[in-house]
Amino acid sequence: MMHIFNRKRRRSLTSFQVIIISFFALILVGTFLLMLPVSSAHGEFTSFADAIFTATSATCVTGLVVKDTATYWSGFGQGVILALIQIGGMGVITIGLAVMRASGMKIGLWYRSTMQSSISAPHVGGIVRFTGFIIKTTIIIELIGAALLFPVFCADFGVGKGIWFSVFHSVSAFCNAGFDLMGERGQFSSLTSYAGNSYLSGVIMLLIIAGGIGFLVWNDVKTFKFRLKRYSLQSKIVLLTTLLLIFLPALSFFINEFRYLPMQEKITGSLFQSVTTRTAGFNTLDLTRMHESGIAVMIVLMLVGGSPGSTAGGIAGKGMCSALKEGFRKTPFAAPE
C-alpha cells in the first residue's frame, strides 16, 4: 500500500519540487539536532531561530552564522554542521541516489530525471554512474585537502585537534561553505589569524576552486586529461570564466584595497578575497576596511557564484533560482510503472 502511495506521490511532484522539499527536510532534521543540549558547548537548548538559521546556512553552504561555530557548538554540534555542509554541497539527491545504488535498489527514470535536474547534467544517460563519480571525487579531493592542511593545524593545535580542524576546513572549503573553527582566536574571526600564511591560503583557495568549477568539469578532466579541445563547451566556458573571475577582481583588489599590508600579504589577500567571495565566505583580511568600490565588486562576485553542478551557490551554482521559478508550474513528470 505504501509503495502505491509513494508512486502516486512521485507522479504529483516535479523534479524541481523534490529537490526543494529534500533540502527543506534536511534543514528541519539539522535544526532539530542543533536544538538539542548535546549540540551546544554548554549543554543548553538552542533557540529554534538560531538552530534553523545555522542549519539553513550549512545546508545551503552560505557561511553566515549567528553563533560562533568553534565556541558555541560542541563537537557533536560541529559534526552536525559538517554533515549538513557535506550533504548540502554534494546535493541531497546525489546522496540519496548513492544510498539507493549501494543498497541495490532499482533506480527508475523518475529518480534519474530528478538527479539530472539536481546537478544540471546535460542528459539522463549515465547519471547513476556519474553519481558514483561525484562521491569518489569529493572524498579524494577532501582527503588531499585535509592532508595538506594538517601540518599547519597540527603545529598550532596538536595532533587530535589538528586532524579535526583539517577535515572540517577541507570539507568546508571544498563545499564552498565558509564555516570555520577559528573562534578560539577571536569569535567570528574566520581565517584572519592566517592572513600572512600563503601556504594555508593557497590550499584553501585550491579547494574552493575545485568545488566551484563543478563535477561536470572534473569528469572532462578525468576523461580527456589535458586535451582541452575535447572538453565540452560548458567546461571550456566554466574554466575560462573562472580564470577571469579570479584574476580580474584580484587585480582590482590589489590596486584599490589593502594598501596597509606588506606586498606578499597584499597579493595573497587580493587573490584569496577574489576566490572566496564568489561563494565560500571565508576571509583572511578585515573587510570593514574595504572601500565601497571593492564591496561593489564583492557583491557582483557573490551574485555570480559557482558553476552548474558544483558545490557552490549563486545564480549559476545550484540552479535553485530556476527551480523556484519553474518547478511549481511545470507539468509533473510521470514516474515509470
C-alpha positions as CSV (number, residue, x, y, z in Angstrom):
1,M,0.0,0.0,0.0
2,M,2.8,2.4,0.9
3,H,4.6,1.6,-2.3
4,I,1.5,2.5,-4.3
5,F,1.1,5.8,-2.3
6,N,4.7,6.7,-2.8
7,R,4.4,6.1,-6.5
8,K,1.3,8.3,-6.8
9,R,3.1,10.9,-4.7
10,R,6.0,10.9,-7.1
11,R,3.7,11.5,-10.0
12,S,2.3,14.6,-8.4
13,L,5.7,16.2,-7.9
14,T,8.2,17.7,-10.4
15,S,11.9,17.0,-10.1
16,F,12.4,20.6,-9.0
17,Q,9.9,20.3,-6.3
18,V,11.5,17.1,-5.0
19,I,14.9,18.9,-4.8
20,I,13.4,21.8,-2.9
21,I,11.5,19.6,-0.5
22,S,14.6,17.4,0.1
23,F,16.6,20.4,1.1
24,F,13.8,21.7,3.3
25,A,13.6,18.3,5.1
26,L,17.4,18.1,5.6
27,I,17.3,21.6,7.1
28,L,14.5,20.6,9.5
29,V,16.4,17.5,10.7
30,G,19.6,19.6,11.2
31,T,17.5,22.2,13.1
32,F,16.2,19.6,15.5
33,L,19.7,18.1,16.1
34,L,21.2,21.6,16.7
35,M,18.5,22.5,19.2
36,L,19.5,19.6,21.4
37,P,21.6,20.4,24.5
38,V,24.3,17.9,23.3
39,S,24.9,20.2,20.3
40,S,25.9,23.2,22.4
41,A,29.2,23.6,24.2
42,H,27.5,24.5,27.5
43,G,24.8,21.8,27.3
44,E,21.9,24.2,26.8
45,F,19.0,24.2,24.4
46,T,19.5,26.4,21.3
47,S,16.6,28.5,20.2
48,F,14.7,27.4,17.1
49,A,15.6,30.7,15.3
50,D,19.4,30.2,15.8
51,A,19.3,26.5,15.0
52,I,17.3,26.8,11.8
53,F,19.5,29.7,10.7
54,T,22.6,27.7,11.2
55,A,21.1,24.6,9.6
56,T,20.0,26.5,6.6
57,S,23.3,28.3,6.2
58,A,25.2,25.0,6.4
59,T,22.9,23.1,4.1
60,C,22.8,25.9,1.5
61,V,26.6,26.5,2.0
62,T,26.3,30.2,2.6
63,G,28.7,30.5,5.6
64,L,26.6,33.0,7.5
65,V,26.4,32.4,11.3
66,V,24.7,33.8,14.3
67,K,26.7,31.7,16.8
68,D,30.4,31.2,16.6
69,T,31.0,27.7,15.3
70,A,34.1,27.0,17.4
71,T,33.0,28.4,20.8
72,Y,29.2,27.9,20.9
73,W,28.8,24.4,19.4
74,S,30.1,21.2,20.9
75,G,32.0,18.6,19.0
76,F,28.6,16.9,18.2
77,G,27.1,20.2,17.1
78,Q,30.1,20.8,14.8
79,G,29.8,17.3,13.4
80,V,26.1,18.0,12.6
81,I,27.1,21.2,10.9
82,L,29.8,19.4,8.9
83,A,27.4,16.7,7.8
84,L,24.9,19.4,6.6
85,I,27.7,21.1,4.7
86,Q,28.8,17.8,3.1
87,I,25.3,16.7,2.1
88,G,24.2,20.2,1.0
89,G,27.4,20.7,-1.0
90,M,27.1,17.4,-2.9
91,G,23.3,17.6,-3.0
92,V,20.6,15.7,-1.1
93,I,19.5,13.9,-4.3
94,T,23.1,12.8,-5.0
95,I,23.5,11.3,-1.6
96,G,20.0,9.7,-1.8
97,L,20.8,8.1,-5.2
98,A,24.2,6.9,-3.9
99,V,22.5,5.2,-1.0
100,M,19.9,3.6,-3.3
101,R,22.6,2.4,-5.6
102,A,24.7,0.9,-2.7
103,S,21.6,-0.9,-1.3
104,G,20.9,-2.5,-4.7
105,M,17.5,-0.7,-5.2
106,K,16.3,-0.2,-8.7
107,I,16.7,3.4,-9.9
108,G,13.9,4.3,-12.3
109,L,13.7,7.0,-14.8
110,W,11.9,9.4,-12.4
111,Y,14.9,9.3,-10.0
112,R,17.4,9.7,-12.8
113,S,15.5,12.7,-14.1
114,T,15.5,14.3,-10.7
115,M,19.2,13.7,-10.4
116,Q,19.8,15.3,-13.8
117,S,17.9,18.4,-12.7
118,S,19.8,18.4,-9.3
119,I,23.3,18.7,-10.9
120,S,22.3,20.4,-14.1
121,A,23.5,17.5,-16.2
122,P,23.0,17.8,-20.0
123,H,21.3,14.4,-20.3
124,V,19.9,11.5,-18.2
125,G,22.2,8.8,-19.8
126,G,24.9,7.7,-17.4
127,I,23.6,9.7,-14.5
128,V,23.7,6.9,-12.0
129,R,27.3,6.2,-12.8
130,F,28.1,9.9,-12.6
131,T,26.7,9.9,-9.1
132,G,29.4,7.5,-8.1
133,F,32.0,9.7,-9.7
134,I,30.8,12.7,-7.7
135,I,31.1,10.8,-4.4
136,K,34.6,9.5,-5.2
137,T,35.9,12.8,-6.5
138,T,34.6,14.6,-3.4
139,I,36.2,12.1,-1.0
140,I,39.5,12.2,-2.8
141,I,39.8,16.0,-3.0
142,E,38.7,16.5,0.6
143,L,41.2,13.9,1.9
144,I,44.0,15.5,-0.1
145,G,43.0,18.9,1.2
146,A,42.9,17.7,4.8
147,A,46.3,16.1,4.4
148,L,47.7,19.4,3.1
149,L,46.1,21.4,5.9
150,F,47.2,19.0,8.6
151,P,50.8,20.3,9.0
152,V,49.6,23.8,9.8
153,F,46.8,22.9,12.2
154,C,48.9,20.1,13.8
155,A,51.6,22.6,14.6
156,D,49.1,25.1,16.1
157,F,46.6,22.9,17.9
158,G,48.2,19.4,18.4
159,V,47.5,16.2,16.6
160,G,44.0,15.4,17.7
161,K,42.5,18.8,17.2
162,G,44.7,19.3,14.1
163,I,43.1,16.3,12.4
164,W,39.6,17.6,13.2
165,F,40.4,21.1,12.0
166,S,42.0,19.8,8.8
167,V,39.0,17.6,7.9
168,F,36.5,20.3,8.9
169,H,38.1,23.1,6.9
170,S,38.8,20.9,3.9
171,V,35.2,19.9,3.7
172,S,34.0,23.5,4.3
173,A,36.3,24.9,1.7
174,F,35.6,22.3,-1.0
175,C,31.9,22.7,-0.4
176,N,32.3,26.4,-0.6
177,A,30.6,26.7,2.8
178,G,32.8,29.2,4.7
179,F,32.3,27.7,8.2
180,D,35.5,27.8,10.3
181,L,36.7,26.7,13.8
182,M,39.0,29.7,14.4
183,G,36.7,31.2,17.1
184,E,39.1,30.4,19.9
185,R,41.4,33.1,18.4
186,G,38.5,35.6,18.3
187,Q,34.9,34.9,17.7
188,F,33.7,35.2,14.1
189,S,37.4,35.9,13.1
190,S,37.3,33.4,10.2
191,L,40.9,32.9,8.9
192,T,42.2,36.3,9.7
193,S,44.8,34.8,12.1
194,Y,46.4,33.2,9.0
195,A,46.5,36.3,6.8
196,G,50.2,36.0,6.5
197,N,50.2,32.3,5.8
198,S,50.4,32.0,2.0
199,Y,50.5,28.2,2.2
200,L,47.3,27.7,4.1
201,S,45.6,30.4,2.0
202,G,46.7,28.7,-1.2
203,V,45.3,25.3,-0.1
204,I,42.0,26.8,0.9
205,M,41.8,28.7,-2.4
206,L,42.5,25.5,-4.4
207,L,39.8,23.6,-2.5
208,I,37.3,26.4,-3.1
209,I,38.1,26.5,-6.8
210,A,38.0,22.6,-7.1
211,G,34.5,22.6,-5.6
212,G,33.3,25.7,-7.5
213,I,34.1,24.6,-11.1
214,G,31.8,21.6,-10.8
215,F,31.8,17.9,-11.3
216,L,30.9,18.0,-15.0
217,V,34.3,19.8,-15.5
218,W,36.1,17.2,-13.3
219,N,34.5,14.5,-15.4
220,D,36.0,16.0,-18.5
221,V,39.4,16.4,-16.8
222,K,39.2,12.7,-15.9
223,T,38.2,11.6,-19.4
224,F,40.3,13.9,-21.6
225,K,43.2,14.9,-19.2
226,F,44.9,17.9,-20.8
227,R,43.3,17.6,-24.2
228,L,41.3,20.8,-23.7
229,K,39.9,20.8,-27.2
230,R,37.9,17.7,-26.4
231,Y,36.3,19.3,-23.3
232,S,32.6,20.1,-23.6
233,L,31.6,23.7,-24.3
234,Q,30.3,24.1,-20.8
235,S,33.6,23.0,-19.3
236,K,35.5,25.4,-21.6
237,I,33.3,28.3,-20.6
238,V,33.5,27.4,-16.9
239,L,37.3,27.3,-16.9
240,L,37.7,30.5,-18.8
241,T,35.1,32.3,-16.8
242,T,36.7,31.0,-13.5
243,L,40.1,32.4,-14.5
244,L,38.6,35.8,-15.4
245,L,36.6,35.9,-12.2
246,I,39.7,35.2,-10.1
247,F,42.3,37.4,-11.6
248,L,40.4,40.5,-12.7
249,P,38.8,41.1,-9.3
250,A,42.1,40.2,-7.6
251,L,43.8,42.9,-9.8
252,S,41.1,45.4,-8.7
253,F,41.6,44.5,-5.0
254,F,45.3,44.7,-5.4
255,I,45.2,48.2,-6.9
256,N,42.4,49.7,-4.8
257,E,42.4,47.8,-1.5
258,F,44.7,46.5,1.3
259,R,47.3,49.3,0.9
260,Y,48.3,49.0,4.5
261,L,49.6,45.4,4.0
262,P,53.1,44.2,3.1
263,M,53.4,43.3,-0.6
264,Q,53.2,39.5,-0.1
265,E,50.2,39.6,2.2
266,K,48.6,42.1,-0.2
267,I,49.0,39.8,-3.2
268,T,47.8,36.7,-1.3
269,G,44.9,38.6,0.3
270,S,43.7,40.0,-3.0
271,L,43.7,36.6,-4.6
272,F,42.1,35.0,-1.6
273,Q,39.3,37.6,-1.4
274,S,38.6,37.2,-5.1
275,V,38.3,33.4,-4.9
276,T,36.4,33.2,-1.6
277,T,33.9,35.9,-2.3
278,R,32.0,34.1,-5.1
279,T,30.5,31.6,-2.7
280,A,32.9,30.4,0.0
281,G,32.5,33.0,2.7
282,F,36.0,32.8,4.3
283,N,38.1,35.9,4.8
284,T,41.7,36.5,5.9
285,L,41.6,40.3,6.0
286,D,39.4,42.9,7.7
287,L,36.5,43.5,5.2
288,T,35.3,46.6,7.1
289,R,38.4,48.5,5.9
290,M,37.5,48.0,2.2
291,H,36.2,50.8,0.1
292,E,32.7,50.9,-1.5
293,S,34.2,50.1,-4.9
294,G,35.7,46.9,-3.5
295,I,32.5,46.0,-1.8
296,A,30.6,46.5,-5.1
297,V,33.0,44.1,-6.8
298,M,32.4,41.6,-4.0
299,I,28.6,41.9,-4.4
300,V,28.9,41.1,-8.1
301,L,31.1,38.1,-7.4
302,M,28.7,36.8,-4.7
303,L,25.8,37.1,-7.1
304,V,27.6,35.1,-9.9
305,G,28.6,32.3,-7.6
306,G,30.0,29.0,-8.8
307,S,29.4,26.7,-11.8
308,P,26.4,24.5,-12.7
309,G,26.7,21.1,-11.0
310,S,29.2,22.3,-8.4
311,T,29.2,22.5,-4.6
312,A,28.8,26.3,-4.8
313,G,25.8,28.6,-4.7
314,G,25.0,31.7,-6.7
315,I,23.0,32.2,-9.9
316,A,24.9,29.5,-11.8
317,G,25.8,27.2,-8.9
318,K,22.7,25.2,-7.8
319,G,20.1,26.2,-10.3
320,M,17.8,26.8,-7.4
321,C,16.5,30.1,-8.8
322,S,15.2,28.3,-11.8
323,A,13.8,25.6,-9.5
324,L,11.8,28.2,-7.6
325,K,10.7,29.8,-10.8
326,E,9.9,26.8,-12.9
327,G,9.4,23.9,-10.6
328,F,6.0,24.7,-9.3
329,R,4.4,25.4,-12.6
330,K,5.7,22.6,-14.8
331,T,3.7,19.5,-15.7
332,P,4.6,16.8,-13.2
333,F,7.0,14.2,-14.5
334,A,5.2,10.8,-14.8
335,A,7.1,8.1,-13.0
336,P,7.6,4.8,-14.8
337,E,5.4,2.0,-13.7
